[in-house]
Amino acid sequence: MNGYIVAKYLRLSSEDGDLNQIGKLESNSISNQRDLLDSFIARAPDFAGATVIEFCDDGWSGKNFVEVR
């Protein structure tokens, strides 16, 4: 562990309307953003051993978000 904290912030696209489909827990936009950021973090030597935290705004306003660890 290198003592660094990497924070990911995922935000719902206003054009992504699939969140309200039956049985979906999160939008495709959020899933794709998470995959891209996780891939980038995994390939970046500077982030090796860092603690990664995630902030996700999937249908919430910018004022109330949920931190996921």
N, CA, C and O atoms as a Tripos MOL2 file, in Angstrom:
@<TRIPOS>MOLECULE
protein
  276   275    69     0     0
PROTEIN
NO_CHARGES

@<TRIPOS>ATOM
      1 N           0.8490   -1.1900    0.0000 N.3       1 MET1
      2 CA          0.0000    0.0000    0.0000 C.3       1 MET1
      3 C           0.8810    1.2350    0.0000 C.2       1 MET1
      4 O           1.8340    1.3290    0.7740 O.2       1 MET1
      5 N           0.5570    2.1880   -0.8780 N.am      2 ASN2
      6 CA          1.3960    3.3660   -1.0120 C.3       2 ASN2
      7 C           0.8750    4.5720   -0.2510 C.2       2 ASN2
      8 O           1.5160    5.6230   -0.2750 O.2       2 ASN2
      9 N          -0.2500    4.4640    0.4170 N.am      3 GLY3
     10 CA         -0.8010    5.5640    1.1940 C.3       3 GLY3
     11 C          -1.6780    6.5130    0.3960 C.2       3 GLY3
     12 O          -2.2820    7.4210    0.9650 O.2       3 GLY3
     13 N          -1.7570    6.3180   -0.9050 N.am      4 TYR4
     14 CA         -2.5950    7.1760   -1.7440 C.3       4 TYR4
     15 C          -4.0430    6.7070   -1.7150 C.2       4 TYR4
     16 O          -4.3340    5.5310   -1.4950 O.2       4 TYR4
     17 N          -4.9330    7.6500   -1.9410 N.am      5 ILE5
     18 CA         -6.3440    7.3370   -2.1190 C.3       5 ILE5
     19 C          -6.7410    7.8370   -3.5010 C.2       5 ILE5
     20 O          -6.5160    8.9990   -3.8380 O.2       5 ILE5
     21 N          -7.3300    6.9580   -4.2910 N.am      6 VAL6
     22 CA         -7.8350    7.3110   -5.6140 C.3       6 VAL6
     23 C          -9.3550    7.3310   -5.5080 C.2       6 VAL6
     24 O          -9.9700    6.3430   -5.1060 O.2       6 VAL6
     25 N          -9.9550    8.4570   -5.8690 N.am      7 ALA7
     26 CA        -11.4110    8.5770   -5.8230 C.3       7 ALA7
     27 C         -11.9690    8.5560   -7.2360 C.2       7 ALA7
     28 O         -11.5060    9.2810   -8.1170 O.2       7 ALA7
     29 N         -12.9750    7.7070   -7.4360 N.am      8 LYS8
     30 CA        -13.6770    7.6470   -8.7200 C.3       8 LYS8
     31 C         -15.0280    8.3420   -8.5240 C.2       8 LYS8
     32 O         -15.7110    8.1170   -7.5250 O.2       8 LYS8
     33 N         -15.4040    9.1850   -9.4870 N.am      9 TYR9
     34 CA        -16.7150    9.8220   -9.4460 C.3       9 TYR9
     35 C         -17.4530    9.4370  -10.7190 C.2       9 TYR9
     36 O         -17.0170    9.7630  -11.8230 O.2       9 TYR9
     37 N         -18.5680    8.7450  -10.5590 N.am     10 LEU10
     38 CA        -19.3670    8.2740  -11.6840 C.3      10 LEU10
     39 C         -20.6570    9.0690  -11.7080 C.2      10 LEU10
     40 O         -21.3420    9.1890  -10.6920 O.2      10 LEU10
     41 N         -20.9890    9.6150  -12.8750 N.am     11 ARG11
     42 CA        -22.1820   10.4660  -12.9860 C.3      11 ARG11
     43 C         -23.0730    9.9840  -14.1150 C.2      11 ARG11
     44 O         -22.6040    9.6880  -15.2140 O.2      11 ARG11
     45 N         -24.3490    9.9100  -13.8330 N.am     12 LEU12
     46 CA        -25.3310    9.4740  -14.8140 C.3      12 LEU12
     47 C         -25.4210   10.4830  -15.9490 C.2      12 LEU12
     48 O         -25.5500   11.6850  -15.7150 O.2      12 LEU12
     49 N         -25.3530    9.9920  -17.1650 N.am     13 SER13
     50 CA        -25.5530   10.8260  -18.3370 C.3      13 SER13
     51 C         -27.0340   11.1620  -18.4570 C.2      13 SER13
     52 O         -27.8890   10.3060  -18.2310 O.2      13 SER13
     53 N         -27.3350   12.4000  -18.8100 N.am     14 SER14
     54 CA        -28.7410   12.7940  -18.9600 C.3      14 SER14
     55 C         -29.3970   12.0700  -20.1340 C.2      14 SER14
     56 O         -30.6240   12.0230  -20.2200 O.2      14 SER14
     57 N         -28.5990   11.5080  -21.0340 N.am     15 GLU15
     58 CA        -29.1330   10.7940  -22.1860 C.3      15 GLU15
     59 C         -29.2880    9.3010  -21.9320 C.2      15 GLU15
     60 O         -29.7570    8.5710  -22.8050 O.2      15 GLU15
     61 N         -28.9060    8.8480  -20.7620 N.am     16 ASP16
     62 CA        -28.9760    7.4310  -20.4390 C.3      16 ASP16
     63 C         -30.2740    7.1590  -19.6880 C.2      16 ASP16
     64 O         -30.3660    7.4200  -18.4880 O.2      16 ASP16
     65 N         -31.2750    6.6370  -20.3870 N.am     17 GLY17
     66 CA        -32.5800    6.4430  -19.7830 C.3      17 GLY17
     67 C         -32.8880    5.0250  -19.3870 C.2      17 GLY17
     68 O         -34.0530    4.7050  -19.1520 O.2      17 GLY17
     69 N         -31.8950    4.1520  -19.3020 N.am     18 ASP18
     70 CA        -32.1780    2.7410  -19.0440 C.3      18 ASP18
     71 C         -32.2490    2.3880  -17.5640 C.2      18 ASP18
     72 O         -32.5070    1.2300  -17.2330 O.2      18 ASP18
     73 N         -32.0310    3.3300  -16.6720 N.am     19 LEU19
     74 CA        -32.0190    3.0290  -15.2480 C.3      19 LEU19
     75 C         -33.3750    2.5350  -14.7600 C.2      19 LEU19
     76 O         -33.4290    1.6890  -13.8670 O.2      19 LEU19
     77 N         -34.4550    3.0330  -15.3130 N.am     20 ASN20
     78 CA        -35.7810    2.6790  -14.8240 C.3      20 ASN20
     79 C         -36.3190    1.3680  -15.3800 C.2      20 ASN20
     80 O         -37.4730    1.0240  -15.1230 O.2      20 ASN20
     81 N         -35.5130    0.6310  -16.1360 N.am     21 GLN21
     82 CA        -35.9590   -0.6600  -16.6340 C.3      21 GLN21
     83 C         -36.0800   -1.6300  -15.4650 C.2      21 GLN21
     84 O         -35.3150   -1.5670  -14.5030 O.2      21 GLN21
     85 N         -37.0290   -2.5000  -15.5650 N.am     22 ILE22
     86 CA        -37.2980   -3.4470  -14.4820 C.3      22 ILE22
     87 C         -36.0600   -4.3080  -14.2140 C.2      22 ILE22
     88 O         -35.4790   -4.8840  -15.1330 O.2      22 ILE22
     89 N         -35.6720   -4.3850  -12.9480 N.am     23 GLY23
     90 CA        -34.5810   -5.2470  -12.5370 C.3      23 GLY23
     91 C         -33.1870   -4.6450  -12.6520 C.2      23 GLY23
     92 O         -32.2120   -5.2920  -12.2720 O.2      23 GLY23
     93 N         -33.0670   -3.4230  -13.1670 N.am     24 LYS24
     94 CA        -31.7430   -2.8120  -13.2980 C.3      24 LYS24
     95 C         -31.3660   -2.1220  -12.0010 C.2      24 LYS24
     96 O         -32.1530   -1.3620  -11.4360 O.2      24 LYS24
     97 N         -30.1600   -2.3910  -11.5340 N.am     25 LEU25
     98 CA        -29.6760   -1.7570  -10.3130 C.3      25 LEU25
     99 C         -28.9310   -0.4640  -10.6050 C.2      25 LEU25
    100 O         -28.8850    0.4310   -9.7610 O.2      25 LEU25
    101 N         -28.3450   -0.3590  -11.8020 N.am     26 GLU26
    102 CA        -27.6590    0.8650  -12.1910 C.3      26 GLU26
    103 C         -27.6940    1.0080  -13.7000 C.2      26 GLU26
    104 O         -27.9340    0.0350  -14.4160 O.2      26 GLU26
    105 N         -27.4600    2.1970  -14.1790 N.am     27 SER27
    106 CA        -27.5280    2.4800  -15.6070 C.3      27 SER27
    107 C         -26.3120    1.9280  -16.3410 C.2      27 SER27
    108 O         -25.2710    1.6650  -15.7390 O.2      27 SER27
    109 N         -26.4630    1.7590  -17.6460 N.am     28 ASN28
    110 CA        -25.3200    1.3430  -18.4640 C.3      28 ASN28
    111 C         -24.2150    2.3820  -18.4130 C.2      28 ASN28
    112 O         -23.0340    2.0320  -18.4180 O.2      28 ASN28
    113 N         -24.5820    3.6460  -18.3640 N.am     29 SER29
    114 CA        -23.5920    4.7210  -18.2990 C.3      29 SER29
    115 C         -22.6840    4.5450  -17.0860 C.2      29 SER29
    116 O         -21.4640    4.6570  -17.2000 O.2      29 SER29
    117 N         -23.2670    4.2750  -15.9500 N.am     30 ILE30
    118 CA        -22.4940    4.1000  -14.7190 C.3      30 ILE30
    119 C         -21.6160    2.8600  -14.8230 C.2      30 ILE30
    120 O         -20.4400    2.9080  -14.4610 O.2      30 ILE30
    121 N         -22.1600    1.7620  -15.3060 N.am     31 SER31
    122 CA        -21.3760    0.5230  -15.4540 C.3      31 SER31
    123 C         -20.1850    0.7400  -16.3850 C.2      31 SER31
    124 O         -19.0770    0.2870  -16.0980 O.2      31 SER31
    125 N         -20.4160    1.4290  -17.4930 N.am     32 ASN32
    126 CA        -19.3290    1.6740  -18.4490 C.3      32 ASN32
    127 C         -18.2710    2.5990  -17.8780 C.2      32 ASN32
    128 O         -17.0790    2.3710  -18.0810 O.2      32 ASN32
    129 N         -18.6850    3.6390  -17.1660 N.am     33 GLN33
    130 CA        -17.7190    4.5370  -16.5470 C.3      33 GLN33
    131 C         -16.8600    3.7890  -15.5320 C.2      33 GLN33
    132 O         -15.6440    3.9700  -15.4770 O.2      33 GLN33
    133 N         -17.5170    2.9380  -14.7210 N.am     34 ARG34
    134 CA        -16.7830    2.1660  -13.7120 C.3      34 ARG34
    135 C         -15.7460    1.2680  -14.3830 C.2      34 ARG34
    136 O         -14.5970    1.2100  -13.9450 O.2      34 ARG34
    137 N         -16.1480    0.5710  -15.4410 N.am     35 ASP35
    138 CA        -15.2270   -0.3240  -16.1560 C.3      35 ASP35
    139 C         -14.0280    0.4420  -16.7090 C.2      35 ASP35
    140 O         -12.8890   -0.0090  -16.5870 O.2      35 ASP35
    141 N         -14.2870    1.6110  -17.3230 N.am     36 LEU36
    142 CA        -13.1930    2.4110  -17.8840 C.3      36 LEU36
    143 C         -12.2340    2.9030  -16.8060 C.2      36 LEU36
    144 O         -11.0150    2.8240  -16.9660 O.2      36 LEU36
    145 N         -12.7880    3.4090  -15.7120 N.am     37 LEU37
    146 CA        -11.9260    3.9160  -14.6430 C.3      37 LEU37
    147 C         -11.1600    2.7910  -13.9500 C.2      37 LEU37
    148 O          -9.9760    2.9430  -13.6500 O.2      37 LEU37
    149 N         -11.8220    1.6690  -13.6960 N.am     38 ASP38
    150 CA        -11.1280    0.5360  -13.0740 C.3      38 ASP38
    151 C          -9.9830    0.0460  -13.9500 C.2      38 ASP38
    152 O          -8.9100   -0.2800  -13.4440 O.2      38 ASP38
    153 N         -10.2030   -0.0070  -15.2480 N.am     39 SER39
    154 CA         -9.1660   -0.4260  -16.1750 C.3      39 SER39
    155 C          -7.9880    0.5560  -16.1630 C.2      39 SER39
    156 O          -6.8280    0.1440  -16.1430 O.2      39 SER39
    157 N          -8.2950    1.8410  -16.1750 N.am     40 PHE40
    158 CA         -7.2430    2.8610  -16.1450 C.3      40 PHE40
    159 C          -6.4300    2.7700  -14.8590 C.2      40 PHE40
    160 O          -5.2000    2.7990  -14.8910 O.2      40 PHE40
    161 N          -7.1190    2.6600  -13.7340 N.am     41 ILE41
    162 CA         -6.4400    2.5850  -12.4390 C.3      41 ILE41
    163 C          -5.5520    1.3440  -12.3680 C.2      41 ILE41
    164 O          -4.4350    1.4130  -11.8550 O.2      41 ILE41
    165 N          -6.0350    0.2220  -12.8730 N.am     42 ALA42
    166 CA         -5.2650   -1.0250  -12.8410 C.3      42 ALA42
    167 C          -3.9920   -0.9380  -13.6850 C.2      42 ALA42
    168 O          -2.9950   -1.5870  -13.3680 O.2      42 ALA42
    169 N          -4.0180   -0.1450  -14.7510 N.am     43 ARG43
    170 CA         -2.8520   -0.0280  -15.6440 C.3      43 ARG43
    171 C          -1.8720    1.0560  -15.2200 C.2      43 ARG43
    172 O          -0.7590    1.1090  -15.7420 O.2      43 ARG43
    173 N          -2.2530    1.9110  -14.2980 N.am     44 ALA44
    174 CA         -1.4100    3.0420  -13.9010 C.3      44 ALA44
    175 C          -0.4780    2.6410  -12.7570 C.2      44 ALA44
    176 O          -0.9360    2.4020  -11.6390 O.2      44 ALA44
    177 N           0.8110    2.5660  -13.0280 N.am     45 PRO45
    178 CA          1.7560    2.1680  -11.9750 C.3      45 PRO45
    179 C           1.7120    3.0740  -10.7440 C.2      45 PRO45
    180 O           1.9560    2.6140   -9.6280 O.2      45 PRO45
    181 N           1.4070    4.3400  -10.9380 N.am     46 ASP46
    182 CA          1.3590    5.2720   -9.8050 C.3      46 ASP46
    183 C           0.2400    4.9390   -8.8240 C.2      46 ASP46
    184 O           0.2950    5.3410   -7.6620 O.2      46 ASP46
    185 N          -0.7710    4.2080   -9.2820 N.am     47 PHE47
    186 CA         -1.9030    3.8780   -8.4180 C.3      47 PHE47
    187 C          -1.7730    2.5010   -7.7710 C.2      47 PHE47
    188 O          -2.6610    2.0920   -7.0230 O.2      47 PHE47
    189 N          -0.6920    1.7840   -8.0400 N.am     48 ALA48
    190 CA         -0.5120    0.4430   -7.4810 C.3      48 ALA48
    191 C          -0.5340    0.5130   -5.9550 C.2      48 ALA48
    192 O           0.2340    1.2640   -5.3520 O.2      48 ALA48
    193 N          -1.3980   -0.2550   -5.3450 N.am     49 GLY49
    194 CA         -1.4950   -0.3160   -3.8930 C.3      49 GLY49
    195 C          -2.3310    0.7800   -3.2760 C.2      49 GLY49
    196 O          -2.4980    0.8080   -2.0570 O.2      49 GLY49
    197 N          -2.8630    1.6850   -4.0810 N.am     50 ALA50
    198 CA         -3.6770    2.7770   -3.5440 C.3      50 ALA50
    199 C          -5.0480    2.2580   -3.1200 C.2      50 ALA50
    200 O          -5.5490    1.2760   -3.6670 O.2      50 ALA50
    201 N          -5.6340    2.9190   -2.1570 N.am     51 THR51
    202 CA         -7.0030    2.6540   -1.7680 C.3      51 THR51
    203 C          -7.9070    3.3470   -2.7810 C.2      51 THR51
    204 O          -7.7230    4.5310   -3.0630 O.2      51 THR51
    205 N          -8.8690    2.6310   -3.3260 N.am     52 VAL52
    206 CA         -9.7770    3.1980   -4.3310 C.3      52 VAL52
    207 C         -11.1640    3.3240   -3.7120 C.2      52 VAL52
    208 O         -11.7190    2.3530   -3.2000 O.2      52 VAL52
    209 N         -11.7170    4.5400   -3.7680 N.am     53 ILE53
    210 CA        -13.0780    4.7570   -3.2990 C.3      53 ILE53
    211 C         -13.9160    5.2620   -4.4790 C.2      53 ILE53
    212 O         -13.3880    5.8260   -5.4380 O.2      53 ILE53
    213 N         -15.1980    5.0520   -4.3870 N.am     54 GLU54
    214 CA        -16.0850    5.4020   -5.4920 C.3      54 GLU54
    215 C         -17.2430    6.2600   -5.0010 C.2      54 GLU54
    216 O         -17.8650    5.9730   -3.9780 O.2      54 GLU54
    217 N         -17.5120    7.3060   -5.7470 N.am     55 PHE55
    218 CA        -18.6860    8.1410   -5.5240 C.3      55 PHE55
    219 C         -19.5550    7.9890   -6.7620 C.2      55 PHE55
    220 O         -19.0810    8.1610   -7.8850 O.2      55 PHE55
    221 N         -20.8140    7.6710   -6.5580 N.am     56 CYS56
    222 CA        -21.6890    7.3630   -7.6850 C.3      56 CYS56
    223 C         -22.9420    8.2340   -7.6380 C.2      56 CYS56
    224 O         -23.6490    8.2680   -6.6310 O.2      56 CYS56
    225 N         -23.2040    8.9280   -8.7270 N.am     57 ASP57
    226 CA        -24.3720    9.7920   -8.8670 C.3      57 ASP57
    227 C         -25.2370    9.1940   -9.9730 C.2      57 ASP57
    228 O         -25.2280    9.6800  -11.1040 O.2      57 ASP57
    229 N         -25.9740    8.1560   -9.6500 N.am     58 ASP58
    230 CA        -26.7940    7.4340  -10.6260 C.3      58 ASP58
    231 C         -28.2600    7.7720  -10.4000 C.2      58 ASP58
    232 O         -28.9980    7.0100   -9.7760 O.2      58 ASP58
    233 N         -28.6720    8.9270  -10.9160 N.am     59 GLY59
    234 CA        -30.0500    9.3430  -10.7530 C.3      59 GLY59
    235 C         -30.2860   10.2150   -9.5360 C.2      59 GLY59
    236 O         -31.4300   10.5510   -9.2310 O.2      59 GLY59
    237 N         -29.2420   10.5800   -8.8470 N.am     60 TRP60
    238 CA        -29.3390   11.4710   -7.7050 C.3      60 TRP60
    239 C         -28.9660   12.8700   -8.1730 C.2      60 TRP60
    240 O         -28.4710   13.0530   -9.2850 O.2      60 TRP60
    241 N         -29.2040   13.8330   -7.3320 N.am     61 SER61
    242 CA        -28.7310   15.1760   -7.6610 C.3      61 SER61
    243 C         -27.2640   15.2630   -7.2560 C.2      61 SER61
    244 O         -26.7600   14.3840   -6.5560 O.2      61 SER61
    245 N         -26.5860   16.3010   -7.6840 N.am     62 GLY62
    246 CA        -25.1840   16.4900   -7.3230 C.3      62 GLY62
    247 C         -24.9980   16.8060   -5.8560 C.2      62 GLY62
    248 O         -23.8670   16.8350   -5.3720 O.2      62 GLY62
    249 N         -26.0810   17.0430   -5.1380 N.am     63 LYS63
    250 CA        -25.9950   17.4000   -3.7240 C.3      63 LYS63
    251 C         -26.0360   16.1890   -2.7980 C.2      63 LYS63
    252 O         -25.5820   16.2660   -1.6570 O.2      63 LYS63
    253 N         -26.5740   15.0780   -3.2780 N.am     64 ASN64
    254 CA        -26.6890   13.9120   -2.4010 C.3      64 ASN64
    255 C         -26.2010   12.6670   -3.1390 C.2      64 ASN64
    256 O         -26.9330   12.0950   -3.9470 O.2      64 ASN64
    257 N         -24.9910   12.2590   -2.8680 N.am     65 PHE65
    258 CA        -24.4370   11.0920   -3.5280 C.3      65 PHE65
    259 C         -24.0800   10.0430   -2.4980 C.2      65 PHE65
    260 O         -24.0280   10.3240   -1.3010 O.2      65 PHE65
    261 N         -23.8370    8.8520   -2.9620 N.am     66 VAL66
    262 CA        -23.5540    7.7300   -2.0900 C.3      66 VAL66
    263 C         -22.0960    7.3230   -2.2880 C.2      66 VAL66
    264 O         -21.6380    7.1610   -3.4190 O.2      66 VAL66
    265 N         -21.3810    7.1620   -1.1960 N.am     67 GLU67
    266 CA        -20.0110    6.6670   -1.2720 C.3      67 GLU67
    267 C         -20.0580    5.1620   -1.1590 C.2      67 GLU67
    268 O         -20.6700    4.6210   -0.2380 O.2      67 GLU67
    269 N         -19.4080    4.4770   -2.0970 N.am     68 VAL68
    270 CA        -19.3570    3.0320   -2.1010 C.3      68 VAL68
    271 C         -17.9120    2.6240   -1.9180 C.2      68 VAL68
    272 O         -17.0380    3.1050   -2.6390 O.2      68 VAL68
    273 N         -17.6520    1.7610   -0.9840 N.am     69 ARG69
    274 CA        -16.2680    1.2970   -0.7710 C.3      69 ARG69
    275 C         -16.1600   -0.1510   -1.0810 C.2      69 ARG69
    276 O         -15.0790   -0.7280   -0.9650 O.2      69 ARG69
@<TRIPOS>BOND
     1     1     2 1
     2     2     3 1
     3     3     4 2
     4     3     5 am
     5     5     6 1
     6     6     7 1
     7     7     8 2
     8     7     9 am
     9     9    10 1
    10    10    11 1
    11    11    12 2
    12    11    13 am
    13    13    14 1
    14    14    15 1
    15    15    16 2
    16    15    17 am
    17    17    18 1
    18    18    19 1
    19    19    20 2
    20    19    21 am
    21    21    22 1
    22    22    23 1
    23    23    24 2
    24    23    25 am
    25    25    26 1
    26    26    27 1
    27    27    28 2
    28    27    29 am
    29    29    30 1
    30    30    31 1
    31    31    32 2
    32    31    33 am
    33    33    34 1
    34    34    35 1
    35    35    36 2
    36    35    37 am
    37    37    38 1
    38    38    39 1
    39    39    40 2
    40    39    41 am
    41    41    42 1
    42    42    43 1
    43    43    44 2
    44    43    45 am
    45    45    46 1
    46    46    47 1
    47    47    48 2
    48    47    49 am
    49    49    50 1
    50    50    51 1
    51    51    52 2
    52    51    53 am
    53    53    54 1
    54    54    55 1
    55    55    56 2
    56    55    57 am
    57    57    58 1
    58    58    59 1
    59    59    60 2
    60    59    61 am
    61    61    62 1
    62    62    63 1
    63    63    64 2
    64    63    65 am
    65    65    66 1
    66    66    67 1
    67    67    68 2
    68    67    69 am
    69    69    70 1
    70    70    71 1
    71    71    72 2
    72    71    73 am
    73    73    74 1
    74    74    75 1
    75    75    76 2
    76    75    77 am
    77    77    78 1
    78    78    79 1
    79    79    80 2
    80    79    81 am
    81    81    82 1
    82    82    83 1
    83    83    84 2
    84    83    85 am
    85    85    86 1
    86    86    87 1
    87    87    88 2
    88    87    89 am
    89    89    90 1
    90    90    91 1
    91    91    92 2
    92    91    93 am
    93    93    94 1
    94    94    95 1
    95    95    96 2
    96    95    97 am
    97    97    98 1
    98    98    99 1
    99    99   100 2
   100    99   101 am
   101   101   102 1
   102   102   103 1
   103   103   104 2
   104   103   105 am
   105   105   106 1
   106   106   107 1
   107   107   108 2
   108   107   109 am
   109   109   110 1
   110   110   111 1
   111   111   112 2
   112   111   113 am
   113   113   114 1
   114   114   115 1
   115   115   116 2
   116   115   117 am
   117   117   118 1
   118   118   119 1
   119   119   120 2
   120   119   121 am
   121   121   122 1
   122   122   123 1
   123   123   124 2
   124   123   125 am
   125   125   126 1
   126   126   127 1
   127   127   128 2
   128   127   129 am
   129   129   130 1
   130   130   131 1
   131   131   132 2
   132   131   133 am
   133   133   134 1
   134   134   135 1
   135   135   136 2
   136   135   137 am
   137   137   138 1
   138   138   139 1
   139   139   140 2
   140   139   141 am
   141   141   142 1
   142   142   143 1
   143   143   144 2
   144   143   145 am
   145   145   146 1
   146   146   147 1
   147   147   148 2
   148   147   149 am
   149   149   150 1
   150   150   151 1
   151   151   152 2
   152   151   153 am
   153   153   154 1
   154   154   155 1
   155   155   156 2
   156   155   157 am
   157   157   158 1
   158   158   159 1
   159   159   160 2
   160   159   161 am
   161   161   162 1
   162   162   163 1
   163   163   164 2
   164   163   165 am
   165   165   166 1
   166   166   167 1
   167   167   168 2
   168   167   169 am
   169   169   170 1
   170   170   171 1
   171   171   172 2
   172   171   173 am
   173   173   174 1
   174   174   175 1
   175   175   176 2
   176   175   177 am
   177   177   178 1
   178   178   179 1
   179   179   180 2
   180   179   181 am
   181   181   182 1
   182   182   183 1
   183   183   184 2
   184   183   185 am
   185   185   186 1
   186   186   187 1
   187   187   188 2
   188   187   189 am
   189   189   190 1
   190   190   191 1
   191   191   192 2
   192   191   193 am
   193   193   194 1
   194   194   195 1
   195   195   196 2
   196   195   197 am
   197   197   198 1
   198   198   199 1
   199   199   200 2
   200   199   201 am
   201   201   202 1
   202   202   203 1
   203   203   204 2
   204   203   205 am
   205   205   206 1
   206   206   207 1
   207   207   208 2
   208   207   209 am
   209   209   210 1
   210   210   211 1
   211   211   212 2
   212   211   213 am
   213   213   214 1
   214   214   215 1
   215   215   216 2
   216   215   217 am
   217   217   218 1
   218   218   219 1
   219   219   220 2
   220   219   221 am
   221   221   222 1
   222   222   223 1
   223   223   224 2
   224   223   225 am
   225   225   226 1
   226   226   227 1
   227   227   228 2
   228   227   229 am
   229   229   230 1
   230   230   231 1
   231   231   232 2
   232   231   233 am
   233   233   234 1
   234   234   235 1
   235   235   236 2
   236   235   237 am
   237   237   238 1
   238   238   239 1
   239   239   240 2
   240   239   241 am
   241   241   242 1
   242   242   243 1
   243   243   244 2
   244   243   245 am
   245   245   246 1
   246   246   247 1
   247   247   248 2
   248   247   249 am
   249   249   250 1
   250   250   251 1
   251   251   252 2
   252   251   253 am
   253   253   254 1
   254   254   255 1
   255   255   256 2
   256   255   257 am
   257   257   258 1
   258   258   259 1
   259   259   260 2
   260   259   261 am
   261   261   262 1
   262   262   263 1
   263   263   264 2
   264   263   265 am
   265   265   266 1
   266   266   267 1
   267   267   268 2
   268   267   269 am
   269   269   270 1
   270   270   271 1
   271   271   272 2
   272   271   273 am
   273   273   274 1
   274   274   275 1
   275   275   276 2
@<TRIPOS>SUBSTRUCTURE
     1 MET1         2 RESIDUE 1 A MET
     2 ASN2         6 RESIDUE 1 A ASN
     3 GLY3        10 RESIDUE 1 A GLY
     4 TYR4        14 RESIDUE 1 A TYR
     5 ILE5        18 RESIDUE 1 A ILE
     6 VAL6        22 RESIDUE 1 A VAL
     7 ALA7        26 RESIDUE 1 A ALA
     8 LYS8        30 RESIDUE 1 A LYS
     9 TYR9        34 RESIDUE 1 A TYR
    10 LEU10       38 RESIDUE 1 A LEU
    11 ARG11       42 RESIDUE 1 A ARG
    12 LEU12       46 RESIDUE 1 A LEU
    13 SER13       50 RESIDUE 1 A SER
    14 SER14       54 RESIDUE 1 A SER
    15 GLU15       58 RESIDUE 1 A GLU
    16 ASP16       62 RESIDUE 1 A ASP
    17 GLY17       66 RESIDUE 1 A GLY
    18 ASP18       70 RESIDUE 1 A ASP
    19 LEU19       74 RESIDUE 1 A LEU
    20 ASN20       78 RESIDUE 1 A ASN
    21 GLN21       82 RESIDUE 1 A GLN
    22 ILE22       86 RESIDUE 1 A ILE
    23 GLY23       90 RESIDUE 1 A GLY
    24 LYS24       94 RESIDUE 1 A LYS
    25 LEU25       98 RESIDUE 1 A LEU
    26 GLU26      102 RESIDUE 1 A GLU
    27 SER27      106 RESIDUE 1 A SER
    28 ASN28      110 RESIDUE 1 A ASN
    29 SER29      114 RESIDUE 1 A SER
    30 ILE30      118 RESIDUE 1 A ILE
    31 SER31      122 RESIDUE 1 A SER
    32 ASN32      126 RESIDUE 1 A ASN
    33 GLN33      130 RESIDUE 1 A GLN
    34 ARG34      134 RESIDUE 1 A ARG
    35 ASP35      138 RESIDUE 1 A ASP
    36 LEU36      142 RESIDUE 1 A LEU
    37 LEU37      146 RESIDUE 1 A LEU
    38 ASP38      150 RESIDUE 1 A ASP
    39 SER39      154 RESIDUE 1 A SER
    40 PHE40      158 RESIDUE 1 A PHE
    41 ILE41      162 RESIDUE 1 A ILE
    42 ALA42      166 RESIDUE 1 A ALA
    43 ARG43      170 RESIDUE 1 A ARG
    44 ALA44      174 RESIDUE 1 A ALA
    45 PRO45      178 RESIDUE 1 A PRO
    46 ASP46      182 RESIDUE 1 A ASP
    47 PHE47      186 RESIDUE 1 A PHE
    48 ALA48      190 RESIDUE 1 A ALA
    49 GLY49      194 RESIDUE 1 A GLY
    50 ALA50      198 RESIDUE 1 A ALA
    51 THR51      202 RESIDUE 1 A THR
    52 VAL52      206 RESIDUE 1 A VAL
    53 ILE53      210 RESIDUE 1 A ILE
    54 GLU54      214 RESIDUE 1 A GLU
    55 PHE55      218 RESIDUE 1 A PHE
    56 CYS56      222 RESIDUE 1 A CYS
    57 ASP57      226 RESIDUE 1 A ASP
    58 ASP58      230 RESIDUE 1 A ASP
    59 GLY59      234 RESIDUE 1 A GLY
    60 TRP60      238 RESIDUE 1 A TRP
    61 SER61      242 RESIDUE 1 A SER
    62 GLY62      246 RESIDUE 1 A GLY
    63 LYS63      250 RESIDUE 1 A LYS
    64 ASN64      254 RESIDUE 1 A ASN
    65 PHE65      258 RESIDUE 1 A PHE
    66 VAL66      262 RESIDUE 1 A VAL
    67 GLU67      266 RESIDUE 1 A GLU
    68 VAL68      270 RESIDUE 1 A VAL
    69 ARG69      274 RESIDUE 1 A ARG
